[in-house]
Amino acid sequence: MRNTGQVKTAAPATPGRGVDWRAVFAFPNPVNEYAARITAGLVVLLAVATLLSGNGWGLVLIAAGFWLRVLFGPRISPLALLSVKVLAPRIGHARLVAGPPKRFAQGIGAALTTAAVVLYFTGFAPAAWILLGLLIVAASLESFVGFCLGCVIFGFLQQRGLIPEEICEACNNITLHQS
């Protein structure tokens, strides 16, 4: 099969077995750190615009983007597709890093923004904006400094045995890989 550079959006069916659900919910490993940092920068832009506008529907968009990236990797998330297919290739060679910590970090973003959505739409807007502020700090660290807070938490949890080593054998000491 020829690689056309297109992103797959659905898992292939295995003859006689139906949909390969692991492929549907696959996350790349390794990932291009530059694409991850660009995506984080785009999240920062969207989050700052949402915070400044006070529009709760911006929270919904941000949360949906995180859930798309957690569940499907960069295949259908608009921000990730822009990063992976358009912006990161302009930088040049990819800098590959382990995928599981990045997925974990996306999961933290999904949880944080989902909580912000719930808080906002149940009348606790100030608490939602505080959570969004925390997200802006974490995404800014990733984007501008290359420090992935979620990845560090992943490494900490893996060192404590709360995340099995086989989830990411290359990450056994993620904190030493930070540059």
N, C-alpha and C positions, 0 to 999 in steps of 0.2 A: 504494500500500500504506500502510495506517495504522500509525503508530508507537504501539505499545501499552506501550512502556517495558520490555518483557520482553527478557531476554538470550537471544541465539541460542546454542544449544549445538552445532549442527551446520551445516556449510556446505551451501548450496543446491546441488542438482545442476543443471548446465547441460544443457539439452536436447541429447541426443546426445553429451555429452562426459563424463558422470559427475560426480564430486564436484570442486568447486573447492577444491583443497588449499590455495591461498593464503588463502582465506577461513577454512579450518579453523584454520590457524596464524597468523591475523591478530592483530596487537597494535594497540590503539588509538593513534592519533596525531592530535591531541594527547591528553594524559591530564589528569585533574583532580589537581593536586598535593595537594589536601587528602585525596583518597581514597588516594593513594600514601602520604602521611604516616600516615594512620590504619592502613593495612595494615601499614606498618613498625612502628607501635606495637603492633599485635596480634602481630606476629612477636616483638617484644621480650618481651611477656607470656608467650607460649608458650615461648620460648627460656629465659627465666629460670626458669619452672616446670620445664622439662626439666632444666636445670642443677642446680636445687635438689633435684629428685627423684632425679637420677642414672639416669633411665630412658632407655635407648637407643632405645626405640620412639618417644619424643618427637622424637628426631633424624630418624627416618624420616618422621614426619608433617610436620615442618618442611621437609625436603628435598622431599617430594612436593608440598607447597604451592608451593614455589619453581618446581619443574618445571611444574606446572600453569599458573602465571602466565607463565613464559617461553614455553611452547609455545602456550597458548591465550588469553593476556591474562587479563582478569578474569572471563571468561565462566563458568568452572567451578570456580575456586578458592574454597573456602568463605570464607576470610579476605577475599579481594578482593570477593566478592559482598556480604559484610556491609558492607565499607567503601563500595563504590560505590553499592549500592542502599539501604542503611539509614542508615549513620552520616554519610557526607559530605553527603547532601542536607540534613541538619539544620543544617549550617554555613551554608548559603545558596548564594550564587553560586560557581561553580567557578572556580578559578584554573588556567588551562590552560598546560601546559608540554609540551615535545617528548616524544614517546613513545619513540623509539629509545634515548635514554640510560637511561630507566627500565627498558626491557627488558634492556639490557646490565647494569644493576645487579641485576636479578632473576637474570640468568645467573650473575653472580658469587656471589650467594647460593646458587643451585642447586649450583654447583661446590663452594663451601665446605662446605655441609651434606652433600653427597654424599660428599665426602672424610671428613667427620666420621663419617658412618654407617659407611663402610668401616673407618676406624680403630677405631671402637668395637667393631664386631663381629669384628674380627681381633685383639682383645686389646690395643689401644693406646688405652684409654679416656682417659687423661690428655691425650693429643694431641687427641682428639676434643673434649674440654671446652675446650681452648685455642682451637680453631677456633670453637666455639660462642661463646666469650667475644668473639672478634673480630667475629663476626656481631652480637652484642648491641651492641657499640660502634658499628658501622656503622649498624645499624637504629635505634639511639637517636639518632644524629646526624640521620638523615633525619626521624624522627618528631618529636623534641622541638626541634630547631634548624632544620630545613629544609635541612640540608646533605647532599646526596646524593653520597657518596664515589664510588659507581659512575659517576655522571654526570660527575664531574670527571675520572675515569680515561678515560671515553669521549671527553670533549673533548680530553684530552691525546693520546690515540691518534689522534683525527681530525686534530688539528693536525700530527701527525707523519706523516700520510698512511697510517697503518695501517688506518684506517676511512675508506672513500671518502666524499667530501663528499655524494654523492647519497643516501647512507643517511639523512642528516639535514641538509638544507641549512640549516634554521633553527638548527642547533646548532654552526655553524662555530666559534663562540667561546663555548662553554657556560659557561666560568668567568666571563665578564662578566655572565651572566644570573643568577648566584647572588645571593640577597639576604640 
